Amino acid sequence: MFDKTMTFTLERDRESDIRRILTTVYDALKEKGYNPINQIVGYILSEDPTYITTYNNARSLIRRIDRDELLQVLVKSYLGE
């Protein structure tokens, strides 16, 4: 059953939503004086929403994104795909 590679794909519209949400969360963290990169990494590693501020509904927004989807968008962006 687990002898084949699983594939994971994300629709383009969903990618746009994730980028918009991540940007909103980043901006909210920055406005509140946090280091947004550190806070988002903490959230990704732990999936603990308390790393994200409630300011501007950021915590609620980031919880709409599946962690696997978020990681895929980040890796694609990093690699320039």
C-alpha positions in Angstrom: 0.0 0.0 0.0 2.8 2.5 0.8 5.2 1.3 -1.9 4.3 4.1 -4.3 5.0 7.9 -4.1 2.0 9.9 -3.1 1.4 13.1 -5.0 0.1 16.4 -3.6 -1.3 19.2 -5.8 -2.8 22.6 -5.1 -5.1 24.6 -7.3 -3.9 28.0 -8.4 -6.8 29.8 -6.8 -6.0 28.1 -3.5 -2.4 29.2 -3.8 -3.5 32.8 -4.2 -5.7 32.6 -1.1 -2.9 31.2 0.9 -0.5 33.9 -0.2 -3.1 36.6 0.6 -3.7 35.1 4.1 0.0 34.7 4.8 0.6 38.3 3.8 -2.2 39.5 6.0 -0.8 37.4 9.0 2.7 38.7 8.3 1.5 42.3 8.3 -0.5 41.9 11.5 2.4 40.4 13.3 4.7 43.1 12.1 2.2 45.9 13.2 2.1 44.4 16.7 5.9 44.4 17.0 6.6 40.7 16.6 9.2 39.2 14.4 6.8 37.8 11.8 9.2 35.2 10.3 10.0 33.7 13.7 6.3 33.6 14.7 5.2 32.0 11.5 7.9 29.4 11.7 6.9 28.7 15.3 3.3 28.2 14.1 4.3 25.9 11.2 6.6 23.7 13.4 4.1 23.4 16.3 0.7 24.2 14.7 0.1 26.1 17.9 -2.1 29.1 17.0 -0.8 31.2 19.9 2.3 32.0 17.9 -0.1 34.2 15.8 -1.7 37.4 17.1 -5.4 37.8 17.1 -4.9 41.3 15.8 -6.7 41.9 12.4 -8.1 38.3 12.7 -4.7 36.9 11.8 -5.0 33.8 14.0 -8.4 32.9 12.6 -7.1 33.4 9.1 -4.0 31.2 9.4 -6.1 28.4 10.8 -7.9 28.3 7.5 -4.8 27.0 5.8 -3.7 23.3 6.1 -0.1 23.2 7.2 0.8 20.9 4.2 -0.7 23.5 1.8 1.2 26.3 3.5 4.5 24.4 3.3 3.9 23.6 -0.4 3.3 27.3 -1.3 6.4 28.3 0.7 8.7 25.7 -0.9 7.4 26.6 -4.4 8.0 30.3 -3.8 11.5 29.7 -2.4 12.4 27.6 -5.4 10.9 30.1 -7.8 8.3 27.7 -9.3 
